[in-house]
Amino acid sequence: MSQLKNEITHQLELERKEWKSLVYGGDLNLPYQGYERIGLKGCRSTEKRFEEYNISKYLDSTKTVLDIGSNMGLVSIYLTDYVKKVIGIEINPYLVNIGNAVKNELQLSNVEFTKTRFEDYNTDERFDIILSLANDHTIDKNTEFTLFEYLKKIISLLKKDGLLFFESQATDVQNKFIKAVKFGPKVKVIEDRFIILERKKVKSDYPTNIPHREFLVCKKK
């Protein structure tokens, strides 16, 4: 495990030196994702996120999952204990390298990571579940899709009655420091295309001035 931690540290150092876009969590000198299973502290604990999401009833060993903007891949890796297969797509090569390093350390065979933007991702595969966790747009300007285009592609990649787990952006939640994009209009666009099975507030540790986010469980119409 010490070799894994060294590799993670190395990739994060390369990211800080070479990545030209925003480094999420860099303001706290921490990776964005944390994972207690490997002793990694991050801005957002993967285990705590799933406690808040409370989605285990939707997961089983027959399900295939696509994780859009998988970051270090730790959410995807967490899910491997519960589903058949996970594919994580992420534009940042250093984060993809970390995901693969953790995958190899844990000897996982049911997760894979691809370096690509969602806009450029092509596959014939259709998924039971798609994760959009604070990823429908990014403040680093690496995404181009409108919300309409984003949801259209998600729908095309979901199986019949497939599920979308949708977490809001930090900027969807209004506070005195952030001029928020109202989440309500986003929900209206989503519910025109999906049946919303659950809508709830979930605790969020990052950014530190955003105490919660909105979380939706949606079923393809």
N, CA and C atoms as a LAMMPS dump frame, in Angstrom:
ITEM: TIMESTEP
0
ITEM: NUMBER OF ATOMS
663
ITEM: BOX BOUNDS ff ff ff
-5.0000000000000000e+02 5.0000000000000000e+02
-5.0000000000000000e+02 5.0000000000000000e+02
-5.0000000000000000e+02 5.0000000000000000e+02
ITEM: ATOMS id mol type element x y z
1 1 1 N 0.827 -1.217 0
2 1 2 C 0 0 0
3 1 3 C 0.86 1.264 0
4 2 1 N 2.069 1.187 0.588
5 2 2 C 2.949 2.359 0.598
6 2 3 C 3.376 2.726 -0.825
7 3 1 N 3.561 1.711 -1.681
8 3 2 C 3.912 1.975 -3.077
9 3 3 C 2.763 2.697 -3.791
10 4 1 N 1.537 2.299 -3.472
11 4 2 C 0.376 2.964 -4.049
12 4 3 C 0.319 4.425 -3.617
13 5 1 N 0.518 4.683 -2.341
14 5 2 C 0.477 6.069 -1.853
15 5 3 C 1.571 6.912 -2.507
16 6 1 N 2.734 6.316 -2.721
17 6 2 C 3.814 7.034 -3.403
18 6 3 C 3.416 7.38 -4.836
19 7 1 N 2.75 6.438 -5.509
20 7 2 C 2.319 6.68 -6.889
21 7 3 C 1.241 7.762 -6.938
22 8 1 N 0.313 7.731 -5.994
23 8 2 C -0.72 8.766 -5.943
24 8 3 C -0.084 10.137 -5.722
25 9 1 N 0.84 10.214 -4.786
26 9 2 C 1.54 11.476 -4.52
27 9 3 C 2.279 11.966 -5.757
28 10 1 N 2.931 11.037 -6.45
29 10 2 C 3.674 11.391 -7.666
30 10 3 C 2.737 11.948 -8.735
31 11 1 N 1.61 11.293 -8.958
32 11 2 C 0.672 11.75 -9.988
33 11 3 C 0.058 13.097 -9.617
34 12 1 N -0.218 13.315 -8.339
35 12 2 C -0.768 14.605 -7.914
36 12 3 C 0.255 15.722 -8.074
37 13 1 N 1.512 15.418 -7.848
38 13 2 C 2.57 16.408 -8.066
39 13 3 C 2.69 16.755 -9.544
40 14 1 N 2.63 15.734 -10.402
41 14 2 C 2.664 15.986 -11.839
42 14 3 C 1.467 16.828 -12.275
43 15 1 N 0.309 16.515 -11.713
44 15 2 C -0.897 17.277 -12.048
45 15 3 C -0.706 18.752 -11.706
46 16 1 N -0.216 19.033 -10.516
47 16 2 C -0.025 20.426 -10.101
48 16 3 C 0.969 21.161 -11.002
49 17 1 N 1.979 20.445 -11.481
50 17 2 C 3.011 21.07 -12.305
51 17 3 C 2.591 21.21 -13.769
52 18 1 N 1.866 20.224 -14.28
53 18 2 C 1.684 20.121 -15.725
54 18 3 C 0.25 20.341 -16.216
55 19 1 N -0.747 20.107 -15.366
56 19 2 C -2.126 20.224 -15.813
57 19 3 C -2.505 21.696 -15.912
58 20 1 N -2.995 22.108 -17.06
59 20 2 C -3.237 23.522 -17.315
60 20 3 C -4.61 23.992 -16.845
61 21 1 N -5.46 23.06 -16.473
62 21 2 C -6.802 23.421 -16.024
63 21 3 C -6.868 23.399 -14.495
64 22 1 N -8.058 23.659 -13.972
65 22 2 C -8.263 23.695 -12.531
66 22 3 C -7.937 22.351 -11.892
67 23 1 N -7.25 22.397 -10.743
68 23 2 C -7.005 21.203 -9.931
69 23 3 C -8.007 21.233 -8.78
70 24 1 N -9.005 20.376 -8.835
71 24 2 C -10.032 20.355 -7.804
72 24 3 C -9.436 19.88 -6.48
73 25 1 N -9.656 20.664 -5.422
74 25 2 C -9.089 20.354 -4.12
75 25 3 C -7.737 20.988 -3.889
76 26 1 N -7.178 21.585 -4.935
77 26 2 C -5.846 22.169 -4.826
78 26 3 C -5.776 23.312 -3.824
79 27 1 N -6.91 23.996 -3.627
80 27 2 C -6.923 25.098 -2.668
81 27 3 C -6.723 24.615 -1.237
82 28 1 N -7.049 23.348 -0.977
83 28 2 C -6.85 22.753 0.35
84 28 3 C -5.627 21.844 0.389
85 29 1 N -4.901 21.781 -0.728
86 29 2 C -3.743 20.896 -0.849
87 29 3 C -4.121 19.442 -0.571
88 30 1 N -5.299 19.059 -1.045
89 30 2 C -5.791 17.693 -0.9
90 30 3 C -6.343 17.226 -2.23
91 31 1 N -6.319 15.912 -2.499
92 31 2 C -7.057 15.425 -3.663
93 31 3 C -8.552 15.638 -3.45
94 32 1 N -9.299 15.739 -4.536
95 32 2 C -10.749 15.954 -4.43
96 32 3 C -11.414 14.759 -3.762
97 33 1 N -11.051 13.56 -4.165
98 33 2 C -11.667 12.356 -3.63
99 33 3 C -10.78 11.731 -2.544
100 34 1 N -11.416 11.229 -1.509
101 34 2 C -10.734 10.441 -0.487
102 34 3 C -11.322 9.045 -0.432
103 35 1 N -10.56 8.104 0.123
104 35 2 C -11.034 6.715 0.178
105 35 3 C -10.416 6.062 1.416
106 36 1 N -11.245 5.87 2.428
107 36 2 C -10.751 5.335 3.697
108 36 3 C -10.161 3.938 3.534
109 37 1 N -10.67 3.189 2.588
110 37 2 C -10.195 1.809 2.378
111 37 3 C -8.696 1.755 2.111
112 38 1 N -8.155 2.782 1.455
113 38 2 C -6.719 2.805 1.179
114 38 3 C -5.997 3.868 2.017
115 39 1 N -6.701 4.417 2.991
116 39 2 C -6.09 5.397 3.874
117 39 3 C -5.814 6.733 3.229
118 40 1 N -6.621 7.104 2.235
119 40 2 C -6.399 8.354 1.51
120 40 3 C -7.396 9.415 1.953
121 41 1 N -6.896 10.511 2.461
122 41 2 C -7.741 11.633 2.863
123 41 3 C -7.942 12.553 1.667
124 42 1 N -9.179 12.967 1.458
125 42 2 C -9.48 13.888 0.371
126 42 3 C -10.525 14.893 0.792
127 43 1 N -10.842 15.822 -0.098
128 43 2 C -11.853 16.837 0.205
129 43 3 C -13.223 16.216 0.429
130 44 1 N -13.524 15.144 -0.313
131 44 2 C -14.815 14.47 -0.178
132 44 3 C -14.569 12.98 -0.003
133 45 1 N -14.926 12.463 1.153
134 45 2 C -14.772 11.04 1.432
135 45 3 C -15.757 10.236 0.59
136 46 1 N -15.255 9.252 -0.127
137 46 2 C -16.126 8.404 -0.954
138 46 3 C -17.132 7.66 -0.091
139 47 1 N -16.679 7.104 1.022
140 47 2 C -17.588 6.357 1.891
141 47 3 C -18.693 7.25 2.451
142 48 1 N -18.348 8.474 2.874
143 48 2 C -19.359 9.372 3.411
144 48 3 C -20.358 9.795 2.34
145 49 1 N -19.87 9.974 1.115
146 49 2 C -20.78 10.34 0.028
147 49 3 C -21.842 9.27 -0.168
148 50 1 N -21.425 8.016 -0.147
149 50 2 C -22.402 6.958 -0.379
150 50 3 C -23.339 6.756 0.804
151 51 1 N -22.889 7.079 1.999
152 51 2 C -23.807 7.09 3.145
153 51 3 C -24.904 8.111 2.915
154 52 1 N -24.52 9.273 2.4
155 52 2 C -25.499 10.331 2.13
156 52 3 C -26.41 9.964 0.963
157 53 1 N -25.84 9.422 -0.093
158 53 2 C -26.651 9.077 -1.268
159 53 3 C -27.683 7.994 -0.94
160 54 1 N -27.282 7.006 -0.143
161 54 2 C -28.187 5.922 0.279
162 54 3 C -28.88 5.268 -0.928
163 55 1 N -28.058 4.743 -1.836
164 55 2 C -28.598 4.196 -3.086
165 55 3 C -28.375 2.684 -3.217
166 56 1 N -28.027 2.024 -2.125
167 56 2 C -27.679 0.598 -2.222
168 56 3 C -28.823 -0.243 -2.77
169 57 1 N -30.065 0.194 -2.555
170 57 2 C -31.207 -0.597 -3.031
171 57 3 C -31.302 -0.646 -4.554
172 58 1 N -30.579 0.265 -5.233
173 58 2 C -30.598 0.286 -6.695
174 58 3 C -29.442 -0.521 -7.309
175 59 1 N -28.571 -1.052 -6.464
176 59 2 C -27.357 -1.71 -6.943
177 59 3 C -27.447 -3.21 -6.754
178 60 1 N -26.957 -3.948 -7.754
179 60 2 C -26.809 -5.391 -7.591
180 60 3 C -25.797 -5.905 -8.612
181 61 1 N -25.482 -7.176 -8.511
182 61 2 C -24.376 -7.761 -9.288
183 61 3 C -24.68 -7.921 -10.768
184 62 1 N -25.869 -7.51 -11.224
185 62 2 C -26.183 -7.558 -12.657
186 62 3 C -25.991 -6.195 -13.329
187 63 1 N -25.786 -5.141 -12.555
188 63 2 C -25.817 -3.782 -13.083
189 63 3 C -24.465 -3.358 -13.672
190 64 1 N -24.55 -2.62 -14.789
191 64 2 C -23.373 -1.966 -15.377
192 64 3 C -23.516 -0.466 -15.191
193 65 1 N -22.39 0.215 -14.929
194 65 2 C -22.417 1.618 -14.532
195 65 3 C -21.416 2.42 -15.352
196 66 1 N -21.824 3.625 -15.749
197 66 2 C -20.927 4.606 -16.359
198 66 3 C -20.795 5.774 -15.399
199 67 1 N -19.563 6.142 -15.058
200 67 2 C -19.274 7.253 -14.152
201 67 3 C -18.676 8.39 -14.973
202 68 1 N -19.465 9.456 -15.186
203 68 2 C -19.026 10.59 -15.998
204 68 3 C -18.148 11.508 -15.151
205 69 1 N -16.932 11.77 -15.622
206 69 2 C -16.023 12.629 -14.88
207 69 3 C -15.585 11.949 -13.595
208 70 1 N -14.93 10.795 -13.742
209 70 2 C -14.673 9.914 -12.597
210 70 3 C -13.559 10.395 -11.673
211 71 1 N -12.878 11.495 -12.027
212 71 2 C -11.824 12.043 -11.193
213 71 3 C -10.775 10.959 -10.915
214 72 1 N -10.431 10.686 -9.667
215 72 2 C -9.421 9.681 -9.334
216 72 3 C -9.973 8.257 -9.43
217 73 1 N -11.241 8.135 -9.762
218 73 2 C -11.828 6.81 -9.961
219 73 3 C -12.283 6.12 -8.695
220 74 1 N -12.273 6.813 -7.573
221 74 2 C -12.546 6.146 -6.305
222 74 3 C -14.024 5.843 -6.103
223 75 1 N -14.907 6.671 -6.653
224 75 2 C -16.336 6.348 -6.644
225 75 3 C -16.589 5.1 -7.486
226 76 1 N -15.977 5.063 -8.668
227 76 2 C -16.12 3.875 -9.534
228 76 3 C -15.609 2.633 -8.816
229 77 1 N -14.459 2.758 -8.175
230 77 2 C -13.851 1.611 -7.484
231 77 3 C -14.712 1.173 -6.307
232 78 1 N -15.264 2.118 -5.577
233 78 2 C -16.164 1.782 -4.466
234 78 3 C -17.331 0.919 -4.966
235 79 1 N -17.866 1.271 -6.123
236 79 2 C -19.044 0.569 -6.645
237 79 3 C -18.754 -0.865 -7.091
238 80 1 N -17.481 -1.199 -7.308
239 80 2 C -17.165 -2.537 -7.817
240 80 3 C -17.591 -3.641 -6.864
241 81 1 N -17.766 -3.333 -5.599
242 81 2 C -18.237 -4.336 -4.637
243 81 3 C -19.718 -4.631 -4.789
244 82 1 N -20.429 -3.796 -5.536
245 82 2 C -21.895 -3.881 -5.559
246 82 3 C -22.489 -4.156 -6.929
247 83 1 N -21.719 -3.924 -7.997
248 83 2 C -22.26 -4.053 -9.346
249 83 3 C -21.373 -4.957 -10.198
250 84 1 N -21.865 -5.254 -11.397
251 84 2 C -21.13 -6.148 -12.306
252 84 3 C -19.906 -5.47 -12.903
253 85 1 N -20.078 -4.21 -13.348
254 85 2 C -18.999 -3.54 -14.083
255 85 3 C -19.165 -2.029 -14.004
256 86 1 N -18.039 -1.32 -13.93
257 86 2 C -18.051 0.141 -13.931
258 86 3 C -17.038 0.644 -14.953
259 87 1 N -17.469 1.639 -15.738
260 87 2 C -16.548 2.356 -16.627
261 87 3 C -16.507 3.805 -16.161
262 88 1 N -15.298 4.303 -15.891
263 88 2 C -15.116 5.699 -15.522
264 88 3 C -14.454 6.456 -16.657
265 89 1 N -15.008 7.611 -17.02
266 89 2 C -14.393 8.443 -18.051
267 89 3 C -13.962 9.763 -17.428
268 90 1 N -12.748 10.177 -17.768
269 90 2 C -12.133 11.341 -17.129
270 90 3 C -11.124 11.953 -18.087
271 91 1 N -11.159 13.287 -18.218
272 91 2 C -10.275 13.968 -19.168
273 91 3 C -8.849 14.13 -18.632
274 92 1 N -8.687 14.185 -17.31
275 92 2 C -7.388 14.466 -16.699
276 92 3 C -6.542 13.188 -16.636
277 93 1 N -5.423 13.113 -17.363
278 93 2 C -4.65 11.87 -17.439
279 93 3 C -4.014 11.459 -16.119
280 94 1 N -3.687 12.428 -15.27
281 94 2 C -3.063 12.108 -13.984
282 94 3 C -4.067 11.423 -13.058
283 95 1 N -5.314 11.848 -13.128
284 95 2 C -6.357 11.225 -12.322
285 95 3 C -6.683 9.827 -12.85
286 96 1 N -6.659 9.657 -14.164
287 96 2 C -6.845 8.327 -14.758
288 96 3 C -5.728 7.395 -14.288
289 97 1 N -4.511 7.899 -14.259
290 97 2 C -3.38 7.086 -13.792
291 97 3 C -3.579 6.647 -12.342
292 98 1 N -4.112 7.541 -11.507
293 98 2 C -4.373 7.183 -10.112
294 98 3 C -5.444 6.111 -10.032
295 99 1 N -6.516 6.276 -10.789
296 99 2 C -7.564 5.26 -10.795
297 99 3 C -7.034 3.894 -11.169
298 100 1 N -6.191 3.851 -12.185
299 100 2 C -5.62 2.569 -12.6
300 100 3 C -4.662 2.007 -11.559
301 101 1 N -3.93 2.882 -10.865
302 101 2 C -3.016 2.416 -9.82
303 101 3 C -3.788 1.786 -8.665
304 102 1 N -4.901 2.422 -8.266
305 102 2 C -5.72 1.86 -7.184
306 102 3 C -6.373 0.552 -7.641
307 103 1 N -6.879 0.55 -8.86
308 103 2 C -7.466 -0.672 -9.432
309 103 3 C -6.473 -1.826 -9.376
310 104 1 N -5.244 -1.585 -9.785
311 104 2 C -4.235 -2.644 -9.813
312 104 3 C -3.848 -3.088 -8.403
313 105 1 N -3.74 -2.133 -7.484
314 105 2 C -3.394 -2.472 -6.102
315 105 3 C -4.456 -3.369 -5.473
316 106 1 N -5.723 -3.081 -5.76
317 106 2 C -6.824 -3.852 -5.189
318 106 3 C -7.201 -5.062 -6.038
319 107 1 N -6.487 -5.24 -7.164
320 107 2 C -6.682 -6.393 -8.061
321 107 3 C -8.141 -6.519 -8.51
322 108 1 N -8.647 -5.412 -9.03
323 108 2 C -10.036 -5.371 -9.489
324 108 3 C -10.107 -5.646 -10.989
325 109 1 N -11.067 -6.445 -11.38
326 109 2 C -11.219 -6.795 -12.797
327 109 3 C -12.495 -6.234 -13.411
328 110 1 N -13.334 -5.589 -12.595
329 110 2 C -14.64 -5.134 -13.11
330 110 3 C -14.763 -3.615 -13.156
331 111 1 N -13.612 -2.936 -13.319
332 111 2 C -13.636 -1.493 -13.511
333 111 3 C -12.569 -1.122 -14.525
334 112 1 N -12.884 -0.133 -15.369
335 112 2 C -11.889 0.374 -16.319
336 112 3 C -12.049 1.877 -16.46
337 113 1 N -10.935 2.53 -16.785
338 113 2 C -10.929 3.985 -16.901
339 113 3 C -10.465 4.393 -18.293
340 114 1 N -11.147 5.384 -18.838
341 114 2 C -10.845 5.89 -20.173
342 114 3 C -10.605 7.386 -20.104
343 115 1 N -9.504 7.841 -20.714
344 115 2 C -9.211 9.272 -20.739
345 115 3 C -9.949 9.914 -21.911
346 116 1 N -11.027 10.583 -21.599
347 116 2 C -11.822 11.245 -22.627
348 116 3 C -12.802 12.208 -21.977
349 117 1 N -13.263 13.18 -22.75
350 117 2 C -14.41 13.987 -22.341
351 117 3 C -15.684 13.202 -22.64
352 118 1 N -16.741 13.523 -21.898
353 118 2 C -18.024 12.887 -22.171
354 118 3 C -18.487 13.213 -23.586
355 119 1 N -18.218 14.443 -24.035
356 119 2 C -18.609 14.842 -25.39
357 119 3 C -18.007 13.926 -26.451
358 120 1 N -16.818 13.388 -26.183
359 120 2 C -16.091 12.594 -27.171
360 120 3 C -16.204 11.086 -26.932
361 121 1 N -16.911 10.696 -25.891
362 121 2 C -16.992 9.274 -25.536
363 121 3 C -17.96 8.557 -26.473
364 122 1 N -17.477 7.459 -27.068
365 122 2 C -18.306 6.66 -27.973
366 122 3 C -18.247 5.196 -27.566
367 123 1 N -19.396 4.552 -27.538
368 123 2 C -19.475 3.139 -27.204
369 123 3 C -20.794 2.582 -27.715
370 124 1 N -20.8 1.292 -28.005
371 124 2 C -22.051 0.603 -28.355
372 124 3 C -22.735 0.06 -27.116
373 125 1 N -22.058 0.127 -25.978
374 125 2 C -22.605 -0.416 -24.74
375 125 3 C -23.706 0.49 -24.192
376 126 1 N -24.703 -0.131 -23.562
377 126 2 C -25.761 0.603 -22.88
378 126 3 C -25.732 0.215 -21.406
379 127 1 N -25.983 1.194 -20.538
380 127 2 C -25.743 1.024 -19.11
381 127 3 C -27.045 1.001 -18.318
382 128 1 N -26.998 0.284 -17.205
383 128 2 C -28.137 0.27 -16.282
384 128 3 C -28.181 1.55 -15.458
385 129 1 N -27.003 2.086 -15.135
386 129 2 C -26.898 3.26 -14.269
387 129 3 C -25.825 4.187 -14.821
388 130 1 N -26.115 5.492 -14.821
389 130 2 C -25.109 6.497 -15.155
390 130 3 C -24.997 7.469 -13.986
391 131 1 N -23.762 7.763 -13.585
392 131 2 C -23.494 8.72 -12.522
393 131 3 C -23.114 10.067 -13.126
394 132 1 N -23.798 11.107 -12.703
395 132 2 C -23.416 12.481 -13.017
396 132 3 C -23.299 13.201 -11.679
397 133 1 N -22.144 13.076 -11.059
398 133 2 C -21.94 13.626 -9.722
399 133 3 C -21.195 14.95 -9.849
400 134 1 N -21.956 16.052 -9.79
401 134 2 C -21.4 17.4 -9.949
402 134 3 C -20.616 17.514 -11.253
403 135 1 N -21.227 17.056 -12.351
404 135 2 C -20.473 16.975 -13.595
405 135 3 C -21.224 17.399 -14.837
406 136 1 N -22.422 17.973 -14.707
407 136 2 C -23.145 18.358 -15.925
408 136 3 C -22.494 19.553 -16.606
409 137 1 N -21.729 20.332 -15.859
410 137 2 C -20.818 21.318 -16.455
411 137 3 C -19.663 21.487 -15.477
412 138 1 N -18.544 22.002 -15.951
413 138 2 C -17.387 22.171 -15.073
414 138 3 C -16.862 23.595 -15.189
415 139 1 N -16.416 24.143 -14.062
416 139 2 C -15.967 25.535 -14.056
417 139 3 C -14.615 25.712 -14.732
418 140 1 N -13.941 24.588 -15.064
419 140 2 C -12.661 24.707 -15.779
420 140 3 C -12.849 24.867 -17.288
421 141 1 N -14.129 24.883 -17.737
422 141 2 C -14.464 25.121 -19.146
423 141 3 C -14.053 23.965 -20.066
424 142 1 N -13.805 22.797 -19.512
425 142 2 C -13.464 21.641 -20.35
426 142 3 C -14.69 20.918 -20.895
427 143 1 N -15.869 21.332 -20.482
428 143 2 C -17.096 20.755 -21.022
429 143 3 C -17.755 21.751 -21.972
430 144 1 N -18.432 21.221 -22.976
431 144 2 C -19.075 22.079 -23.971
432 144 3 C -20.578 21.856 -24.068
433 145 1 N -21.057 20.701 -23.661
434 145 2 C -22.473 20.394 -23.806
435 145 3 C -23.344 21.37 -23.021
436 146 1 N -24.461 21.752 -23.593
437 146 2 C -25.536 22.352 -22.811
438 146 3 C -26.175 21.236 -21.984
439 147 1 N -27 21.599 -21.032
440 147 2 C -27.688 20.579 -20.232
441 147 3 C -28.569 19.71 -21.126
442 148 1 N -29.188 20.302 -22.13
443 148 2 C -30.047 19.545 -23.051
444 148 3 C -29.216 18.496 -23.799
445 149 1 N -28.062 18.899 -24.311
446 149 2 C -27.186 17.975 -25.041
447 149 3 C -26.645 16.893 -24.115
448 150 1 N -26.304 17.303 -22.921
449 150 2 C -25.757 16.376 -21.916
450 150 3 C -26.767 15.268 -21.587
451 151 1 N -27.998 15.674 -21.311
452 151 2 C -29.027 14.692 -20.963
453 151 3 C -29.402 13.825 -22.159
454 152 1 N -29.392 14.41 -23.346
455 152 2 C -29.699 13.635 -24.554
456 152 3 C -28.713 12.491 -24.722
457 153 1 N -27.424 12.771 -24.499
458 153 2 C -26.424 11.723 -24.639
459 153 3 C -26.571 10.679 -23.534
460 154 1 N -26.847 11.133 -22.32
461 154 2 C -27.07 10.177 -21.227
462 154 3 C -28.219 9.24 -21.573
463 155 1 N -29.311 9.789 -22.053
464 155 2 C -30.474 8.968 -22.419
465 155 3 C -30.1 7.94 -23.472
466 156 1 N -29.283 8.335 -24.439
467 156 2 C -28.887 7.42 -25.513
468 156 3 C -28.007 6.279 -25.001
469 157 1 N -27.346 6.49 -23.851
470 157 2 C -26.435 5.487 -23.299
471 157 3 C -27.082 4.616 -22.228
472 158 1 N -28.312 4.947 -21.845
473 158 2 C -29.01 4.168 -20.83
474 158 3 C -29.874 3.082 -21.449
475 159 1 N -29.945 1.957 -20.771
476 159 2 C -30.892 0.92 -21.154
477 159 3 C -32.317 1.383 -20.843
478 160 1 N -33.274 0.65 -21.335
479 160 2 C -34.669 0.927 -21.006
480 160 3 C -34.835 0.887 -19.49
481 161 1 N -35.507 1.888 -18.939
482 161 2 C -35.715 2.027 -17.495
483 161 3 C -34.412 2.217 -16.722
484 162 1 N -33.337 2.607 -17.43
485 162 2 C -32.059 2.863 -16.762
486 162 3 C -32.143 4.044 -15.808
487 163 1 N -31.192 4.106 -14.878
488 163 2 C -31.203 5.118 -13.832
489 163 3 C -30.072 6.126 -14.011
490 164 1 N -30.367 7.373 -13.672
491 164 2 C -29.379 8.452 -13.612
492 164 3 C -29.301 8.926 -12.172
493 165 1 N -28.095 8.893 -11.587
494 165 2 C -27.853 9.505 -10.286
495 165 3 C -27.206 10.861 -10.546
496 166 1 N -27.902 11.919 -10.17
497 166 2 C -27.499 13.28 -10.54
498 166 3 C -27.268 14.113 -9.285
499 167 1 N -26.021 14.548 -9.084
500 167 2 C -25.681 15.418 -7.961
501 167 3 C -25.441 16.828 -8.474
502 168 1 N -25.942 17.816 -7.756
503 168 2 C -25.812 19.204 -8.189
504 168 3 C -24.384 19.701 -8.075
505 169 1 N -24.123 20.763 -8.804
506 169 2 C -22.86 21.478 -8.684
507 169 3 C -22.854 22.319 -7.408
508 170 1 N -21.665 22.667 -6.944
509 170 2 C -21.575 23.629 -5.846
510 170 3 C -22.263 24.933 -6.231
511 171 1 N -22.127 25.336 -7.493
512 171 2 C -22.695 26.603 -7.949
513 171 3 C -24.209 26.538 -8.163
514 172 1 N -24.818 25.367 -7.956
515 172 2 C -26.278 25.266 -8.002
516 172 3 C -26.908 25.685 -6.687
517 173 1 N -26.086 25.804 -5.636
518 173 2 C -26.591 26.078 -4.292
519 173 3 C -26.196 27.501 -3.909
520 174 1 N -27.197 28.311 -3.641
521 174 2 C -26.946 29.727 -3.368
522 174 3 C -26.38 29.936 -1.964
523 175 1 N -25.343 30.731 -1.847
524 175 2 C -24.934 31.284 -0.554
525 175 3 C -24.326 32.659 -0.811
526 176 1 N -23.892 33.333 0.231
527 176 2 C -23.468 34.73 0.075
528 176 3 C -22.168 34.875 -0.693
529 177 1 N -21.426 33.758 -0.869
530 177 2 C -20.148 33.827 -1.566
531 177 3 C -20.258 33.435 -3.04
532 178 1 N -21.33 32.751 -3.393
533 178 2 C -21.442 32.21 -4.753
534 178 3 C -22.726 32.712 -5.401
535 179 1 N -22.588 33.245 -6.59
536 179 2 C -23.755 33.597 -7.393
537 179 3 C -24.231 32.315 -8.076
538 180 1 N -25.236 31.708 -7.516
539 180 2 C -25.625 30.364 -7.937
540 180 3 C -26.501 30.375 -9.182
541 181 1 N -26.366 29.315 -9.948
542 181 2 C -27.341 28.981 -10.975
543 181 3 C -28.453 28.232 -10.255
544 182 1 N -29.669 28.703 -10.35
545 182 2 C -30.758 28.072 -9.614
546 182 3 C -30.929 26.617 -10.047
547 183 1 N -31.088 25.735 -9.06
548 183 2 C -31.199 24.319 -9.373
549 183 3 C -32.584 23.958 -9.899
550 184 1 N -33.596 24.713 -9.498
551 184 2 C -34.955 24.413 -9.924
552 184 3 C -35.123 24.273 -11.427
553 185 1 N -34.622 25.238 -12.234
554 185 2 C -34.738 25.096 -13.685
555 185 3 C -34.047 23.845 -14.228
556 186 1 N -32.924 23.461 -13.62
557 186 2 C -32.268 22.212 -14.035
558 186 3 C -33.181 21.015 -13.782
559 187 1 N -33.81 21.023 -12.605
560 187 2 C -34.707 19.916 -12.264
561 187 3 C -35.847 19.837 -13.268
562 188 1 N -36.354 20.988 -13.692
563 188 2 C -37.447 20.999 -14.671
564 188 3 C -37.001 20.357 -15.981
565 189 1 N -35.808 20.672 -16.436
566 189 2 C -35.276 20.073 -17.663
567 189 3 C -35.115 18.561 -17.482
568 190 1 N -34.64 18.157 -16.32
569 190 2 C -34.439 16.727 -16.056
570 190 3 C -35.774 15.997 -16.007
571 191 1 N -36.761 16.562 -15.308
572 191 2 C -38.021 15.839 -15.144
573 191 3 C -38.848 15.808 -16.427
574 192 1 N -38.5 16.624 -17.406
575 192 2 C -39.13 16.51 -18.723
576 192 3 C -38.658 15.247 -19.45
577 193 1 N -37.524 14.695 -19.015
578 193 2 C -36.899 13.564 -19.705
579 193 3 C -36.795 12.302 -18.846
580 194 1 N -36.948 12.466 -17.536
581 194 2 C -36.822 11.359 -16.603
582 194 3 C -37.961 11.399 -15.587
583 195 1 N -38.219 10.253 -14.977
584 195 2 C -39.087 10.198 -13.802
585 195 3 C -38.178 10.345 -12.582
586 196 1 N -38.404 11.36 -11.777
587 196 2 C -37.572 11.568 -10.593
588 196 3 C -38.114 10.701 -9.458
589 197 1 N -37.345 9.702 -9.071
590 197 2 C -37.75 8.77 -8.019
591 197 3 C -37.435 9.314 -6.632
592 198 1 N -36.33 10.057 -6.523
593 198 2 C -35.938 10.635 -5.238
594 198 3 C -35.287 11.995 -5.478
595 199 1 N -35.535 12.907 -4.553
596 199 2 C -34.819 14.179 -4.537
597 199 3 C -34.523 14.508 -3.072
598 200 1 N -33.258 14.741 -2.754
599 200 2 C -32.905 14.995 -1.36
600 200 3 C -31.654 15.85 -1.285
601 201 1 N -31.464 16.455 -0.12
602 201 2 C -30.234 17.189 0.158
603 201 3 C -29.219 16.225 0.768
604 202 1 N -27.959 16.339 0.333
605 202 2 C -26.891 15.511 0.882
606 202 3 C -25.782 16.421 1.4
607 203 1 N -25.146 16.024 2.501
608 203 2 C -24.057 16.811 3.06
609 203 3 C -22.878 16.831 2.102
610 204 1 N -22.182 17.964 2.081
611 204 2 C -21.032 18.107 1.204
612 204 3 C -19.928 18.84 1.952
613 205 1 N -18.739 18.244 1.996
614 205 2 C -17.615 18.839 2.721
615 205 3 C -16.783 19.799 1.871
616 206 1 N -17.046 19.832 0.559
617 206 2 C -16.223 20.662 -0.327
618 206 3 C -17.074 21.19 -1.476
619 207 1 N -16.918 22.462 -1.827
620 207 2 C -16.153 23.493 -1.134
621 207 3 C -16.665 23.702 0.3
622 208 1 N -15.805 24.22 1.161
623 208 2 C -16.129 24.302 2.578
624 208 3 C -17.289 25.247 2.859
625 209 1 N -17.587 26.17 1.945
626 209 2 C -18.701 27.096 2.15
627 209 3 C -20.015 26.58 1.557
628 210 1 N -20.005 25.322 1.093
629 210 2 C -21.219 24.699 0.554
630 210 3 C -21.548 23.479 1.433
631 211 1 N -22.461 23.622 2.39
632 211 2 C -22.712 22.526 3.333
633 211 3 C -23.526 21.37 2.77
634 212 1 N -24.217 21.601 1.659
635 212 2 C -25.017 20.511 1.089
636 212 3 C -25.149 20.686 -0.424
637 213 1 N -25.525 19.598 -1.056
638 213 2 C -25.875 19.597 -2.479
639 213 3 C -27.216 18.904 -2.641
640 214 1 N -27.771 19.013 -3.843
641 214 2 C -28.999 18.287 -4.17
642 214 3 C -28.627 16.986 -4.874
643 215 1 N -29.406 15.948 -4.611
644 215 2 C -29.141 14.635 -5.222
645 215 3 C -30.462 14.063 -5.739
646 216 1 N -30.428 13.631 -7.003
647 216 2 C -31.606 13.07 -7.652
648 216 3 C -31.351 11.637 -8.087
649 217 1 N -32.355 10.793 -7.908
650 217 2 C -32.384 9.467 -8.535
651 217 3 C -33.463 9.52 -9.595
652 218 1 N -33.086 9.32 -10.861
653 218 2 C -33.983 9.507 -11.991
654 218 3 C -34.058 8.24 -12.827
655 219 1 N -35.247 7.933 -13.331
656 219 2 C -35.432 6.777 -14.208
657 219 3 C -35.781 7.241 -15.612
658 220 1 N -35.126 6.666 -16.587
659 220 2 C -35.379 7 -17.985
660 220 3 C -36.829 6.719 -18.336
661 221 1 N -37.468 7.7 -18.989
662 221 2 C -38.862 7.519 -19.412
663 221 3 C -38.959 6.601 -20.613
